[in-house]
Amino acid sequence: MCDEITSSQDLQDLYDHLSNGIAYMAMTDYPYASDFLTSMPAWPVNVSCEAGFANWTKDITDQKILLNNLIAVADVYFNSAKAKGYCVNFKDTGGTGSLDGDMWNVL
């Protein structure tokens, strides 16, 4: 994490951050690499499932391991290049890169 989680709002922001990364991967699950939202590999949903379940077993109950697996899933969207020194910026709740995220909202 880039910052420590110290409040319920921080926890909600982390949830929104990870959820948006996963949702954007689903919306852009192309059979080729793309980079209009952020740099992602081909079939990012498949890649994220492989990352999230790489060390998963049905017996895992440790919340830290489960959270790290969830972060590995979202990192396919947020850090597919595996940049050195990367940290999870959960305060970035939009996660749309240079694209205005409001265009996805439909009321």
N, C-alpha and C positions, 0 to 999 in steps of 0.2 A: 504494500500500500504506500502511496505517496504521502499520505497523512494518516494519523491514527484515527480510528473510529472511536468517538467519544460521546456520541449522542444517538438518540433514536433517529434523528434526521440524517445523520451520517449513514446509518444502516439502511434507511430508505433510499438514500442516494446511491449506495452500493448496489442495491437491488435494481434500481432504475438503470444504472450504468451497465450492469451485466445483462439485464433483460434487453436493453436496446441493442447491444452488440450481437446478441443471439438473434433478435428479430431482424436486424439488418442483414445478417448472414443468410437467413431464410429467404429474404426478399431478393437477394442477389446470388442465389445458389446456381451459378452458371458453370457450364462444363469447361470453362477457360478462366484463367486468372484475370482479375479486374482491379482497377484502382480509382474508380471515380468517387467512392465514399472514403475508402482507405485501401491500402494494398492488401489483396486477399488472393489466396491460391484458388485454383479450379476446385469446384465442388467443396466450398468451405464448410458446409454442414457435415459432410462425411469426414473431413479433416478434423473438425472440432470434436466430433464424436470419438474419433480415434484418440485424440489428445485427452479428452475427459475420462475415457474408460481405460486408458493404458494401464493403470495400476489399480483399477477398481475390482473389488470382489463383493459379493453379497453380504459378507461379514463385516465390512467396514462400518464402524459407528463413530469413529473419531471425527468430530465436526471440523477440525482443522484440515484433515485430509479431504473431506467432502468439499469444503470451501476451495481448497487448492485445485481440486479437480474441476470445479465450476469455473474458476478463474482460467484454467487451462483451456476450457471450452471457449470462453469469451476472448481469450488472447489471440485466437485465430483471426478474429476481427480487429482487435485493438493493437496487437503486436505480432503480426504474422512474420515480420522480418526478424523477430527475436533480438531486438535492439539491446545492446549492452546498457545496463543501468536503467532499464525500463521499470516503471512502477505503475501500479493500478491507480489511476486518477479517478476515484469514484465520484469526485465533485463534477466531473464531466458527465452529466446525466443525459445529455443529448447524444453524444457519440457519433455525430454525423460528419465529422471532418469539415471539409469546406462547403458541404451541401447544407442548405437551410432545412433543418429537420421538421419545421412546421408544415412542410408540404405533405407529410405523411399523415398528419392529424385530420381526421374527418369527424365532424360532430353529428 
